[in-house]
Amino acid sequence: MGYIRITEENIDKEHICCAMSNNQSARKKEWLRARFGEGLVFYRSEERGKCFIEYMPAENAWVPMIADGTMHINCLWVSGSLKGHGYSNDLLNECIRDAKEQGRVGLSILSSAKKKGFLADPKYLTYKGFRVADESDTGIQLWFLPFTDEAAPPRFKDCAKHPAVTGTGFVIHYSDQCPYTYYWVPRLAEVAEEHGIPLQVIRIESREQAQNAPSPVTNFSLFRDGKFLSHEIQSEKKFLALAGTAE
């Protein structure tokens, strides 16, 4: 199967795999368009489906970490009928080739000890030679594939290693890097208002803001009374269950 690289020239006409609607796609495409000049690369399969890789120089990535010299993979996602055909290897190998050509010292990516939603599969990463370089209090890990023995491993900033926010009630930090937030965050805000649930929503709008965010995952992070709850985007039903409110 062939692959297509999404660029400034073709982004308006090409689909981007991970969006559920045109509005979601538009918001995500705006985010991508603003990152191309910072070295972001997005490859997807020619066949329509969730089969793509998105990566960029770690110093420009929207992750609170110290990882200069590495290439950070924002997302490597192959699902549905496209799984099991070696497409993940194809996409990862292209990223490795590109990173080495640019003189990068290795690759970094977020994962966990056991597979969690929206994070890379740790079994696959282990198989490909990645190792855990750092871990936050929440169990989210920073994995590293060094290209040389001398490559310094990346590490989380303290704000990511020890996630916390101030105040009471629920707090959501999110960005447009994930198109699903465009759909779900407004719905969570609406249901919180309907049920009188205290909720503050903070949209991450810049690289600087993201690199100092209170969680390793800047796509979406949910806190309650200052403590981290989840990096997984919540449905209205799940959110109400967390709040102890039945519809």
BALOBA-1460 file (C-alpha; in Angstrom, 3 decimals):
// residues 247
<rec num="1" residu="m" x="0.000" y="0.000" z="0.000"/>
<rec num="2" residu="g" x="1.145" y="3.517" z="-0.726"/>
<rec num="3" residu="y" x="1.237" y="6.512" z="1.590"/>
<rec num="4" residu="i" x="0.443" y="10.191" z="1.234"/>
<rec num="5" residu="r" x="2.268" y="12.989" z="3.030"/>
<rec num="6" residu="i" x="-0.084" y="15.759" z="4.128"/>
<rec num="7" residu="t" x="1.425" y="19.176" z="3.364"/>
<rec num="8" residu="e" x="0.422" y="22.812" z="3.086"/>
<rec num="9" residu="e" x="-0.246" y="22.195" z="-0.613"/>
<rec num="10" residu="n" x="-2.698" y="19.282" z="-0.268"/>
<rec num="11" residu="i" x="-4.151" y="19.548" z="3.241"/>
<rec num="12" residu="d" x="-7.375" y="21.194" z="2.085"/>
<rec num="13" residu="k" x="-8.299" y="18.289" z="-0.196"/>
<rec num="14" residu="e" x="-6.947" y="15.295" z="1.745"/>
<rec num="15" residu="h" x="-8.621" y="13.586" z="4.690"/>
<rec num="16" residu="i" x="-6.586" y="13.187" z="7.885"/>
<rec num="17" residu="c" x="-7.810" y="9.823" z="9.171"/>
<rec num="18" residu="c" x="-8.662" y="10.680" z="12.764"/>
<rec num="19" residu="a" x="-11.569" y="13.152" z="12.394"/>
<rec num="20" residu="m" x="-15.232" y="12.177" z="12.605"/>
<rec num="21" residu="s" x="-16.707" y="15.198" z="10.809"/>
<rec num="22" residu="n" x="-15.816" y="18.096" z="8.540"/>
<rec num="23" residu="n" x="-15.818" y="20.532" z="11.469"/>
<rec num="24" residu="q" x="-13.438" y="18.343" z="13.438"/>
<rec num="25" residu="s" x="-11.249" y="17.952" z="10.396"/>
<rec num="26" residu="a" x="-11.138" y="21.719" z="9.861"/>
<rec num="27" residu="r" x="-10.026" y="22.418" z="13.438"/>
<rec num="28" residu="k" x="-7.347" y="19.714" z="13.323"/>
<rec num="29" residu="k" x="-6.168" y="20.892" z="9.921"/>
<rec num="30" residu="e" x="-5.743" y="24.412" z="11.275"/>
<rec num="31" residu="w" x="-3.545" y="22.996" z="14.018"/>
<rec num="32" residu="l" x="-1.483" y="20.972" z="11.530"/>
<rec num="33" residu="r" x="-1.109" y="23.888" z="9.126"/>
<rec num="34" residu="a" x="0.399" y="26.014" z="11.875"/>
<rec num="35" residu="r" x="2.935" y="23.282" z="12.704"/>
<rec num="36" residu="f" x="4.295" y="22.414" z="9.244"/>
<rec num="37" residu="g" x="6.822" y="25.240" z="9.486"/>
<rec num="38" residu="e" x="8.014" y="23.769" z="12.790"/>
<rec num="39" residu="g" x="8.899" y="20.460" z="11.166"/>
<rec num="40" residu="l" x="5.677" y="18.496" z="11.648"/>
<rec num="41" residu="v" x="5.219" y="15.512" z="9.324"/>
<rec num="42" residu="f" x="1.932" y="13.683" z="8.737"/>
<rec num="43" residu="y" x="1.797" y="10.523" z="6.619"/>
<rec num="44" residu="r" x="-1.348" y="8.488" z="6.035"/>
<rec num="45" residu="s" x="-2.270" y="5.458" z="3.983"/>
<rec num="46" residu="e" x="-3.663" y="5.890" z="0.495"/>
<rec num="47" residu="e" x="-6.493" y="3.651" z="1.592"/>
<rec num="48" residu="r" x="-9.083" y="5.536" z="3.601"/>
<rec num="49" residu="g" x="-9.004" y="4.572" z="7.265"/>
<rec num="50" residu="k" x="-7.137" y="5.163" z="10.510"/>
<rec num="51" residu="c" x="-3.593" y="4.472" z="9.370"/>
<rec num="52" residu="f" x="-1.183" y="7.351" z="9.930"/>
<rec num="53" residu="i" x="1.822" y="8.748" z="11.753"/>
<rec num="54" residu="e" x="2.337" y="12.302" z="12.975"/>
<rec num="55" residu="y" x="5.737" y="13.437" z="14.278"/>
<rec num="56" residu="m" x="7.874" y="16.546" z="14.754"/>
<rec num="57" residu="p" x="11.115" y="17.727" z="16.397"/>
<rec num="58" residu="a" x="10.743" y="17.228" z="20.142"/>
<rec num="59" residu="e" x="11.642" y="20.821" z="20.974"/>
<rec num="60" residu="n" x="8.516" y="21.886" z="19.065"/>
<rec num="61" residu="a" x="6.231" y="19.113" z="20.325"/>
<rec num="62" residu="w" x="3.261" y="19.959" z="22.537"/>
<rec num="63" residu="v" x="4.577" y="17.860" z="25.431"/>
<rec num="64" residu="p" x="6.112" y="19.110" z="28.710"/>
<rec num="65" residu="m" x="9.467" y="17.373" z="28.378"/>
<rec num="66" residu="i" x="13.177" y="17.928" z="27.925"/>
<rec num="67" residu="a" x="14.021" y="16.025" z="24.763"/>
<rec num="68" residu="d" x="16.157" y="18.242" z="22.547"/>
<rec num="69" residu="g" x="17.644" y="16.382" z="19.619"/>
<rec num="70" residu="t" x="14.952" y="13.708" z="19.451"/>
<rec num="71" residu="m" x="12.040" y="13.342" z="17.053"/>
<rec num="72" residu="h" x="8.738" y="13.046" z="18.900"/>
<rec num="73" residu="i" x="5.897" y="10.898" z="17.561"/>
<rec num="74" residu="n" x="2.605" y="12.600" z="18.373"/>
<rec num="75" residu="c" x="0.579" y="9.657" z="17.150"/>
<rec num="76" residu="l" x="1.108" y="6.317" z="15.395"/>
<rec num="77" residu="w" x="-2.290" y="4.803" z="14.760"/>
<rec num="78" residu="v" x="-3.342" y="1.821" z="12.679"/>
<rec num="79" residu="s" x="-6.735" y="0.304" z="13.412"/>
<rec num="80" residu="g" x="-9.627" y="-1.690" z="12.017"/>
<rec num="81" residu="s" x="-9.076" y="-3.772" z="8.900"/>
<rec num="82" residu="l" x="-5.719" y="-2.079" z="8.310"/>
<rec num="83" residu="k" x="-4.130" y="-3.754" z="11.338"/>
<rec num="84" residu="g" x="-1.892" y="-6.775" z="10.916"/>
<rec num="85" residu="h" x="-0.410" y="-5.880" z="7.525"/>
<rec num="86" residu="g" x="2.864" y="-4.266" z="8.607"/>
<rec num="87" residu="y" x="1.673" y="-0.710" z="8.036"/>
<rec num="88" residu="s" x="2.825" y="0.410" z="11.509"/>
<rec num="89" residu="n" x="6.311" y="-0.787" z="10.597"/>
<rec num="90" residu="d" x="6.193" y="1.095" z="7.294"/>
<rec num="91" residu="l" x="5.217" y="4.348" z="8.994"/>
<rec num="92" residu="l" x="7.681" y="3.968" z="11.859"/>
<rec num="93" residu="n" x="10.525" y="3.086" z="9.500"/>
<rec num="94" residu="e" x="9.876" y="6.239" z="7.485"/>
<rec num="95" residu="c" x="9.968" y="8.281" z="10.679"/>
<rec num="96" residu="i" x="13.270" y="6.653" z="11.680"/>
<rec num="97" residu="r" x="14.759" y="7.293" z="8.254"/>
<rec num="98" residu="d" x="13.669" y="10.922" z="8.307"/>
<rec num="99" residu="a" x="14.865" y="11.498" z="11.873"/>
<rec num="100" residu="k" x="18.315" y="10.038" z="11.158"/>
<rec num="101" residu="e" x="18.598" y="12.095" z="7.989"/>
<rec num="102" residu="q" x="17.933" y="15.200" z="10.068"/>
<rec num="103" residu="g" x="20.617" y="14.218" z="12.579"/>
<rec num="104" residu="r" x="18.186" y="13.405" z="15.378"/>
<rec num="105" residu="v" x="19.500" y="11.226" z="18.245"/>
<rec num="106" residu="g" x="16.371" y="9.078" z="18.622"/>
<rec num="107" residu="l" x="12.586" y="8.931" z="18.809"/>
<rec num="108" residu="s" x="10.278" y="9.651" z="21.731"/>
<rec num="109" residu="i" x="6.597" y="8.791" z="22.211"/>
<rec num="110" residu="l" x="4.053" y="8.628" z="25.053"/>
<rec num="111" residu="s" x="2.810" y="5.262" z="26.294"/>
<rec num="112" residu="s" x="2.199" y="3.343" z="29.526"/>
<rec num="113" residu="a" x="3.015" y="0.020" z="31.171"/>
<rec num="114" residu="k" x="-0.321" y="-1.362" z="29.967"/>
<rec num="115" residu="k" x="-2.141" y="-0.177" z="26.861"/>
<rec num="116" residu="k" x="-4.248" y="2.921" z="27.481"/>
<rec num="117" residu="g" x="-6.582" y="4.749" z="25.137"/>
<rec num="118" residu="f" x="-4.996" y="7.281" z="22.781"/>
<rec num="119" residu="l" x="-1.469" y="6.153" z="23.733"/>
<rec num="120" residu="a" x="0.960" y="3.944" z="21.822"/>
<rec num="121" residu="d" x="0.924" y="0.189" z="22.434"/>
<rec num="122" residu="p" x="3.798" y="-0.635" z="24.849"/>
<rec num="123" residu="k" x="4.118" y="-4.185" z="23.491"/>
<rec num="124" residu="y" x="4.726" y="-2.866" z="20.005"/>
<rec num="125" residu="l" x="7.177" y="-0.243" z="21.258"/>
<rec num="126" residu="t" x="9.130" y="-2.876" z="23.183"/>
<rec num="127" residu="y" x="9.246" y="-5.073" z="20.094"/>
<rec num="128" residu="k" x="10.664" y="-2.174" z="18.071"/>
<rec num="129" residu="g" x="13.400" y="-1.427" z="20.610"/>
<rec num="130" residu="f" x="11.906" y="1.474" z="22.558"/>
<rec num="131" residu="r" x="12.487" y="1.673" z="26.305"/>
<rec num="132" residu="v" x="10.956" y="3.687" z="29.139"/>
<rec num="133" residu="a" x="12.897" y="6.902" z="29.726"/>
<rec num="134" residu="d" x="10.629" y="8.545" z="32.312"/>
<rec num="135" residu="e" x="7.264" y="8.111" z="34.020"/>
<rec num="136" residu="s" x="4.749" y="10.503" z="35.542"/>
<rec num="137" residu="d" x="2.863" y="9.947" z="38.776"/>
<rec num="138" residu="t" x="-0.170" y="9.085" z="36.641"/>
<rec num="139" residu="g" x="1.499" y="6.098" z="34.970"/>
<rec num="140" residu="i" x="1.986" y="7.839" z="31.637"/>
<rec num="141" residu="q" x="5.445" y="7.036" z="30.346"/>
<rec num="142" residu="l" x="7.913" y="8.678" z="28.004"/>
<rec num="143" residu="w" x="9.476" y="6.012" z="25.775"/>
<rec num="144" residu="f" x="12.716" y="6.401" z="23.830"/>
<rec num="145" residu="l" x="14.349" y="4.713" z="20.853"/>
<rec num="146" residu="p" x="18.005" y="5.845" z="20.795"/>
<rec num="147" residu="f" x="19.969" y="5.772" z="17.576"/>
<rec num="148" residu="t" x="23.325" y="5.609" z="19.422"/>
<rec num="149" residu="d" x="24.490" y="4.439" z="22.851"/>
<rec num="150" residu="e" x="25.473" y="8.013" z="23.700"/>
<rec num="151" residu="a" x="22.015" y="9.488" z="23.050"/>
<rec num="152" residu="a" x="20.673" y="11.215" z="26.167"/>
<rec num="153" residu="p" x="17.173" y="9.971" z="27.072"/>
<rec num="154" residu="p" x="14.330" y="12.515" z="27.250"/>
<rec num="155" residu="r" x="12.590" y="13.324" z="30.520"/>
<rec num="156" residu="f" x="9.388" y="14.956" z="31.676"/>
<rec num="157" residu="k" x="9.316" y="18.427" z="33.156"/>
<rec num="158" residu="d" x="8.170" y="18.501" z="36.786"/>
<rec num="159" residu="c" x="4.721" y="19.794" z="35.762"/>
<rec num="160" residu="a" x="4.204" y="16.643" z="33.697"/>
<rec num="161" residu="k" x="5.900" y="14.263" z="36.094"/>
<rec num="162" residu="h" x="3.710" y="15.401" z="38.997"/>
<rec num="163" residu="p" x="0.388" y="16.494" z="37.422"/>
<rec num="164" residu="a" x="-1.755" y="18.813" z="39.548"/>
<rec num="165" residu="v" x="-3.821" y="21.985" z="39.321"/>
<rec num="166" residu="t" x="-5.161" y="24.413" z="41.908"/>
<rec num="167" residu="g" x="-8.731" y="24.971" z="42.972"/>
<rec num="168" residu="t" x="-11.797" y="22.805" z="43.471"/>
<rec num="169" residu="g" x="-14.176" y="21.146" z="41.062"/>
<rec num="170" residu="f" x="-13.352" y="19.720" z="37.643"/>
<rec num="171" residu="v" x="-10.771" y="21.225" z="35.304"/>
<rec num="172" residu="i" x="-10.147" y="20.236" z="31.670"/>
<rec num="173" residu="h" x="-6.973" y="21.177" z="29.822"/>
<rec num="174" residu="y" x="-7.189" y="20.401" z="26.106"/>
<rec num="175" residu="s" x="-5.838" y="21.351" z="22.692"/>
<rec num="176" residu="d" x="-6.863" y="21.114" z="19.043"/>
<rec num="177" residu="q" x="-4.138" y="18.548" z="18.416"/>
<rec num="178" residu="c" x="-6.796" y="15.859" z="18.831"/>
<rec num="179" residu="p" x="-9.950" y="16.420" z="16.729"/>
<rec num="180" residu="y" x="-12.117" y="14.499" z="19.182"/>
<rec num="181" residu="t" x="-11.833" y="17.356" z="21.685"/>
<rec num="182" residu="y" x="-13.730" y="19.580" z="19.243"/>
<rec num="183" residu="y" x="-16.692" y="17.241" z="19.580"/>
<rec num="184" residu="w" x="-16.564" y="16.224" z="23.237"/>
<rec num="185" residu="v" x="-15.292" y="19.194" z="25.262"/>
<rec num="186" residu="p" x="-18.268" y="21.478" z="24.458"/>
<rec num="187" residu="r" x="-20.635" y="18.630" z="25.344"/>
<rec num="188" residu="l" x="-18.957" y="18.126" z="28.699"/>
<rec num="189" residu="a" x="-19.227" y="21.853" z="29.377"/>
<rec num="190" residu="e" x="-22.942" y="21.763" z="28.522"/>
<rec num="191" residu="v" x="-23.734" y="18.757" z="30.685"/>
<rec num="192" residu="a" x="-21.734" y="20.224" z="33.580"/>
<rec num="193" residu="e" x="-23.768" y="23.428" z="33.398"/>
<rec num="194" residu="e" x="-27.035" y="21.494" z="33.175"/>
<rec num="195" residu="h" x="-26.228" y="19.519" z="36.321"/>
<rec num="196" residu="g" x="-24.568" y="22.317" z="38.277"/>
<rec num="197" residu="i" x="-21.172" y="20.613" z="38.233"/>
<rec num="198" residu="p" x="-18.232" y="23.018" z="38.729"/>
<rec num="199" residu="l" x="-16.076" y="22.798" z="35.588"/>
<rec num="200" residu="q" x="-13.332" y="25.013" z="34.230"/>
<rec num="201" residu="v" x="-12.237" y="24.462" z="30.634"/>
<rec num="202" residu="i" x="-8.769" y="25.626" z="29.556"/>
<rec num="203" residu="r" x="-7.821" y="25.478" z="25.891"/>
<rec num="204" residu="i" x="-4.102" y="25.112" z="25.200"/>
<rec num="205" residu="e" x="-3.383" y="27.431" z="22.293"/>
<rec num="206" residu="s" x="0.404" y="27.651" z="21.973"/>
<rec num="207" residu="r" x="3.505" y="25.491" z="22.077"/>
<rec num="208" residu="e" x="4.777" y="27.391" z="25.122"/>
<rec num="209" residu="q" x="1.525" y="26.789" z="26.990"/>
<rec num="210" residu="a" x="1.577" y="23.099" z="26.045"/>
<rec num="211" residu="q" x="5.187" y="22.625" z="27.097"/>
<rec num="212" residu="n" x="4.311" y="23.878" z="30.565"/>
<rec num="213" residu="a" x="0.961" y="22.105" z="30.896"/>
<rec num="214" residu="p" x="0.115" y="20.224" z="34.129"/>
<rec num="215" residu="s" x="0.021" y="16.808" z="32.443"/>
<rec num="216" residu="p" x="2.099" y="14.790" z="29.949"/>
<rec num="217" residu="v" x="-0.897" y="14.538" z="27.595"/>
<rec num="218" residu="t" x="-1.895" y="17.958" z="26.310"/>
<rec num="219" residu="n" x="-4.638" y="16.699" z="23.978"/>
<rec num="220" residu="f" x="-6.941" y="16.248" z="26.974"/>
<rec num="221" residu="s" x="-6.432" y="16.039" z="30.726"/>
<rec num="222" residu="l" x="-9.146" y="15.960" z="33.377"/>
<rec num="223" residu="f" x="-8.607" y="17.005" z="36.999"/>
<rec num="224" residu="r" x="-10.858" y="17.071" z="40.059"/>
<rec num="225" residu="d" x="-10.088" y="19.127" z="43.163"/>
<rec num="226" residu="g" x="-6.541" y="19.578" z="41.929"/>
<rec num="227" residu="k" x="-5.843" y="15.889" z="41.304"/>
<rec num="228" residu="f" x="-5.352" y="14.260" z="37.915"/>
<rec num="229" residu="l" x="-8.143" y="11.883" z="36.873"/>
<rec num="230" residu="s" x="-7.654" y="10.879" z="33.243"/>
<rec num="231" residu="h" x="-6.057" y="11.692" z="29.897"/>
<rec num="232" residu="e" x="-8.868" y="9.897" z="28.063"/>
<rec num="233" residu="i" x="-11.595" y="12.039" z="26.540"/>
<rec num="234" residu="q" x="-14.816" y="11.499" z="28.451"/>
<rec num="235" residu="s" x="-18.330" y="11.048" z="27.118"/>
<rec num="236" residu="e" x="-21.172" y="12.847" z="28.893"/>
<rec num="237" residu="k" x="-22.183" y="9.577" z="30.585"/>
<rec num="238" residu="k" x="-18.679" y="8.844" z="31.864"/>
<rec num="239" residu="f" x="-18.221" y="12.409" z="33.071"/>
<rec num="240" residu="l" x="-21.492" y="12.336" z="34.997"/>
<rec num="241" residu="a" x="-20.469" y="9.022" z="36.557"/>
<rec num="242" residu="l" x="-17.207" y="10.593" z="37.737"/>
<rec num="243" residu="a" x="-19.188" y="13.473" z="39.185"/>
<rec num="244" residu="g" x="-21.541" y="11.052" z="40.950"/>
<rec num="245" residu="t" x="-24.550" y="12.380" z="39.058"/>
<rec num="246" residu="a" x="-27.065" y="10.167" z="37.270"/>
<rec num="247" residu="e" x="-29.004" y="11.450" z="34.275"/>
